Amino acid sequence: MRKVYKILIMSLVLTLVLGESYAGNKDRAGEAGAGQLLINPWARSSGLGGANSAYAQGLEAQFLNVAGTAHTRSTEIIFANTTWLKGSGTNIAAFGLTQKIGENGGVIGLSVVSISHGDIDITTVDQPEGGIGTFSPKQSNVNLSYAKSFSNSIYGGVNVKIVSESTSDTKASTVAIDAGIQYISGKRDQIKFGVALKNVGPNMKYTGDGMSFRGFVPGQANAMTVEQRSAGFELPSLIRIGASYDFYLNDKSTLTPAYTFTSNSFTNDQHAVGMEFKWSKYLILRAGYVYENGLLDDAMRMTALTGFSAGVSIGAPFKKGEEGGFSIDYAYQSSNPFAGSHSIGVRLHL
């Protein structure tokens, strides 16, 4: 047990030191790209605003804290769709699965997240009002993870993701890594802690025909194709620390308050609090709130999200008395402007 505590203390100290040194720097706000890496595509954890990073389990943990995927009992499959900031035309489709390998072989996970922004009018200096066609930017993330339980209390995992963005004539891509640990304690495993590091990787840079134009080069009489060099941009790396506690109300009901602190490298630090009520395996109600500096001031707020989130999960077993089953999950996140974000998912656990 002493080794366990040493590992946790060292992890927390390193996290706090790195967070103090690099994260939450308002002077760097807006310098990072690949903002889609900060959007949670899964409905269950979205309903809590990500406050459940310490106890997230199964495929959804791949986004919050990859160590939680190690809790997959056999096979889990999720299909999810999110209308992000309703009215903006942004839609997020996600699919993934986690699979346990043998008794002590760990859990592998695979997920694909695709983001579309609808059709956007093409504008030029000569035609700023458009009317000459549209283009459709795309963004996608492909995740491959592995997690394992190292004891009855310690779980760890790593996730490798391929990040891609493109328009009809430009593209940018890179590879990033996530890592995380979870620690469970208490007579009934009711105390949980988690630390995760996300989106660490090389810079992205746009290339393609869209970066070139026809122009005249000094000393040349004829027009030539000139390629512009785009500047590279960093990924939105972050450190996440979470904790939760399960209150067992009776044999079927559990109430779980949770808290997660997210130390962002390029945006404001965030504090997420959430509450989840679980009745048996068939009904789960959840609500959360995410606060960051300036959130309550419309003139200072640096995000369209206004903090509040809520969700519900309704499930049923495939056969009575068996572990396998399915659930339908829904989450709502408030925003200003736009009409909030709505996520719905179907989860199968075998």
C-alpha positions in Angstrom: 0.0 0.0 0.0 2.9 2.4 0.7 4.0 2.0 -2.9 0.5 2.9 -4.1 0.4 6.0 -2.0 3.9 7.0 -3.2 2.8 6.7 -6.9 -0.4 8.7 -6.3 1.5 11.5 -4.4 4.2 11.7 -7.0 1.6 11.9 -9.8 -0.4 14.6 -8.1 2.8 16.7 -7.3 4.0 16.4 -10.9 0.5 17.3 -12.2 0.2 20.4 -10.0 3.7 21.6 -10.8 3.2 21.2 -14.6 -0.2 22.8 -14.3 1.2 25.8 -12.4 4.0 26.2 -15.0 2.2 25.7 -18.3 -1.6 25.7 -17.9 -4.3 28.3 -17.8 -2.1 30.9 -19.5 -4.6 33.5 -20.7 -1.9 35.2 -22.8 -1.7 32.0 -25.0 -5.5 31.7 -25.5 -6.4 31.2 -29.1 -2.9 30.0 -30.2 -3.7 26.3 -30.2 -5.6 24.5 -32.9 -7.5 21.1 -33.2 -10.2 22.4 -30.8 -12.3 19.4 -31.5 -10.0 17.5 -29.1 -11.7 19.3 -26.3 -15.3 18.3 -27.3 -16.7 15.2 -25.5 -18.5 13.1 -28.1 -20.1 10.7 -25.6 -23.5 11.4 -24.0 -23.1 9.9 -20.5 -20.1 11.9 -19.4 -21.3 15.0 -21.3 -24.3 15.1 -18.9 -21.9 15.6 -16.0 -19.8 18.1 -17.8 -16.8 15.7 -17.5 -16.9 15.9 -13.7 -16.7 12.1 -13.6 -13.1 11.6 -14.8 -12.2 9.8 -11.6 -14.7 7.0 -12.0 -15.5 7.0 -15.8 -15.5 3.4 -17.0 -15.6 1.6 -20.3 -15.4 3.3 -23.7 -16.4 6.8 -22.6 -13.3 6.9 -20.3 -11.2 7.0 -23.4 -12.0 10.7 -23.6 -11.8 11.7 -19.9 -9.2 9.3 -18.4 -8.2 6.3 -20.6 -7.4 4.3 -17.4 -11.1 3.8 -16.9 -11.4 1.6 -20.1 -9.7 -1.1 -18.0 -13.1 -1.6 -16.2 -14.7 -3.1 -19.3 -16.0 -6.6 -18.3 -16.2 -8.1 -21.8 -17.2 -6.0 -24.8 -18.8 -2.5 -24.9 -20.0 -0.8 -28.1 -21.3 2.8 -28.3 -22.9 4.7 -31.2 -23.4 8.5 -30.4 -24.5 11.6 -32.2 -24.2 15.2 -31.0 -25.8 18.3 -32.4 -23.1 20.7 -31.2 -24.3 24.3 -30.5 -27.6 23.8 -32.2 -28.0 26.3 -35.0 -24.3 26.4 -35.9 -24.6 23.4 -38.3 -22.0 21.4 -36.5 -22.7 17.6 -36.0 -20.5 15.0 -34.3 -20.8 11.3 -35.0 -18.9 8.8 -32.9 -18.5 5.1 -32.8 -16.3 2.9 -30.7 -15.7 -0.3 -28.8 -13.7 -1.7 -26.0 -12.7 -5.4 -25.7 -11.2 -7.2 -22.7 -8.3 -9.5 -23.6 -8.3 -12.6 -21.5 -8.4 -12.6 -17.7 -5.4 -10.4 -17.0 -4.5 -9.2 -20.5 -6.0 -5.7 -20.2 -8.5 -3.9 -22.5 -8.1 -2.5 -26.0 -10.3 0.3 -27.3 -11.0 1.7 -30.7 -13.1 4.8 -31.5 -13.7 7.1 -34.5 -15.1 10.6 -34.1 -16.1 12.6 -37.1 -17.1 16.3 -37.1 -18.9 18.1 -39.9 -19.7 21.8 -40.1 -22.2 21.8 -42.9 -21.9 23.9 -46.1 -20.1 27.2 -45.7 -20.3 29.9 -48.4 -17.0 30.6 -50.2 -16.1 34.3 -50.1 -13.3 36.2 -51.7 -12.0 39.8 -51.6 -13.9 40.5 -54.8 -17.0 38.6 -53.7 -17.3 39.0 -49.9 -21.0 38.1 -50.0 -20.3 34.7 -51.5 -22.6 33.2 -54.2 -19.8 31.3 -55.9 -20.2 27.9 -54.1 -19.7 26.3 -50.7 -17.1 24.2 -48.9 -17.5 21.7 -46.1 -14.6 21.5 -43.6 -14.2 18.1 -41.9 -12.4 17.0 -38.7 -11.8 13.5 -37.4 -10.0 11.7 -34.5 -9.2 8.0 -34.5 -8.3 6.6 -31.1 -6.5 3.3 -30.2 -6.1 2.7 -26.5 -4.8 0.0 -24.1 -5.6 -0.1 -20.3 -4.9 -2.6 -17.6 -5.5 -3.1 -13.9 -2.3 -3.4 -12.0 -4.0 -4.3 -8.8 -7.5 -4.2 -7.3 -7.0 -0.5 -6.7 -4.7 0.9 -9.5 -5.6 1.2 -13.2 -3.6 2.7 -15.9 -3.9 3.3 -19.7 -2.5 5.0 -22.7 -4.3 6.3 -25.9 -2.8 7.1 -29.3 -4.9 9.2 -31.6 -4.6 10.3 -35.2 -6.0 13.9 -35.5 -7.0 15.1 -39.0 -8.6 18.3 -40.4 -9.4 19.1 -44.0 -11.2 21.2 -46.5 -11.6 20.4 -50.2 -8.0 21.7 -51.0 -6.1 21.8 -47.6 -5.4 19.3 -44.9 -3.5 18.9 -41.6 -2.8 15.9 -39.5 -0.7 14.7 -36.5 -0.5 12.0 -33.9 -1.1 12.7 -30.2 -0.9 10.7 -26.9 -3.1 10.5 -23.8 -2.2 8.8 -20.5 -4.0 8.3 -17.2 -4.3 6.5 -13.9 -7.2 5.8 -11.6 -7.1 4.7 -8.0 -10.0 3.1 -6.1 -10.2 2.7 -2.3 -12.6 2.2 0.5 -14.5 -0.9 1.9 -17.0 -0.8 -0.9 -14.7 0.8 -3.5 -16.5 4.1 -3.0 -13.5 6.4 -3.1 -12.0 7.2 -6.5 -9.2 9.4 -7.7 -7.9 10.0 -11.2 -5.1 11.9 -13.1 -4.9 12.2 -16.9 -2.6 13.9 -19.4 -4.1 14.6 -22.8 -3.3 15.8 -26.3 0.4 15.7 -26.2 2.0 15.6 -29.7 3.8 17.5 -32.5 2.4 20.6 -34.1 -0.1 20.5 -37.0 0.4 22.4 -40.2 -1.9 22.9 -43.2 -0.7 21.9 -46.7 -2.4 21.5 -50.1 -3.5 23.3 -53.2 -5.4 25.8 -51.1 -2.2 27.2 -49.9 -1.0 28.2 -53.4 -2.0 31.0 -55.8 -1.1 32.4 -59.2 1.2 35.4 -59.0 4.2 37.2 -60.4 7.7 36.6 -59.0 10.3 39.5 -59.3 12.4 38.9 -62.4 9.8 36.7 -64.1 7.6 37.9 -66.9 5.0 35.2 -66.7 2.6 34.4 -63.8 3.7 31.4 -61.7 2.1 29.2 -59.0 3.3 30.4 -55.7 2.9 28.3 -52.5 2.4 29.9 -49.2 3.9 28.3 -46.1 1.4 28.1 -43.3 2.4 28.5 -39.7 2.2 25.4 -37.5 0.0 25.3 -34.4 0.1 23.4 -31.2 -2.5 20.9 -29.8 -4.7 21.9 -26.8 -2.8 19.8 -24.2 -4.2 19.6 -20.7 -4.0 17.9 -17.3 -7.1 16.6 -15.6 -7.4 15.7 -11.9 -10.6 14.1 -10.5 -12.2 12.7 -7.4 -15.6 11.1 -6.5 -17.3 9.3 -3.6 -20.2 6.8 -3.8 -23.0 7.1 -1.2 -24.9 3.8 -1.1 -28.5 4.8 -0.2 -29.8 1.2 -0.3 -29.2 -2.0 -2.2 -30.2 -0.5 -5.5 -29.6 3.2 -5.2 -26.3 5.1 -5.3 -25.6 8.9 -5.2 -22.2 10.0 -6.5 -20.9 13.6 -6.2 -17.8 14.2 -8.4 -15.3 16.9 -9.1 -12.7 17.4 -11.8 -10.1 20.1 -12.2 -8.8 20.7 -15.8 -5.6 22.6 -16.3 -5.6 23.8 -19.9 -2.5 25.0 -21.7 -4.2 27.5 -24.0 -7.6 28.3 -22.3 -8.9 29.1 -18.9 -8.6 26.4 -16.2 -12.0 24.7 -15.5 -13.7 23.3 -12.4 -16.4 20.7 -13.1 -18.8 19.5 -10.4 -21.4 16.9 -10.9 -24.0 14.6 -9.2 -25.1 11.3 -10.4 -28.0 9.2 -9.1 -28.2 5.6 -10.1 -31.2 3.4 -9.5 -30.2 -0.3 -10.1 -28.8 -0.7 -13.6 -31.8 0.7 -15.4 -32.0 4.4 -14.6 -29.3 7.0 -14.1 -29.9 10.8 -13.6 -27.0 13.2 -13.8 -26.3 17.0 -13.7 -23.1 19.0 -13.8 -21.7 22.5 -13.9 -18.4 23.6 -15.4 -16.9 26.9 -14.2 -14.0 28.9 -15.6 -12.8 32.5 -15.0 -15.2 35.0 -16.6 -17.9 32.5 -17.3 -20.6 34.6 -15.7 -19.6 37.8 -17.5 -20.9 37.9 -21.2 -18.1 40.3 -22.1 -15.3 38.2 -20.6 -16.6 34.6 -21.3 -14.2 32.8 -23.7 -16.6 29.9 -24.6 -20.1 29.6 -25.9 -20.9 27.0 -23.2 -22.5 28.5 -20.1 -21.6 25.7 -17.7 -24.8 23.8 -17.0 -25.3 20.2 -18.2 -27.7 17.4 -17.5 -28.5 13.9 -18.7 -30.3 10.6 -18.3 -29.7 7.0 -19.1 -32.4 4.3 -19.4 -31.2 0.7 -19.7 -32.4 -2.9 -19.8 -30.7 -6.3 -19.8 -30.7 -8.6 -22.8 -31.9 -11.4 -20.5 -33.1 -11.3 -16.9 -30.3 -12.1 -14.5 -27.5 -11.6 -17.0 -24.8 -8.8 -17.0 -25.1 -7.9 -20.6 -27.6 -5.2 -21.7 -28.1 -1.9 -23.5 -28.9 1.7 -22.6 -30.1 4.8 -24.3 -28.2 7.9 -23.1 -29.1 11.6 -23.5 -27.2 14.8 -22.5 -27.8 18.5 -22.8 -25.2 21.3 -22.4 -26.4 24.9 -22.2 -24.9 27.6 -24.4 -25.1 31.3 -25.3 -25.5 32.0 -28.2 -27.0 29.0 -30.0 -29.6 26.6 -28.5 -27.3 24.3 -26.5 -25.7 21.0 -27.4 -27.7 17.8 -27.5 -26.1 14.3 -27.4 -27.8 10.9 -27.7 -26.1 7.5 -27.7 -26.8 3.8 -27.7 -24.6 1.7 -25.5 -24.3 -2.1 -25.7 -22.4 -4.1 -23.1 -22.0 -7.8 -23.7 
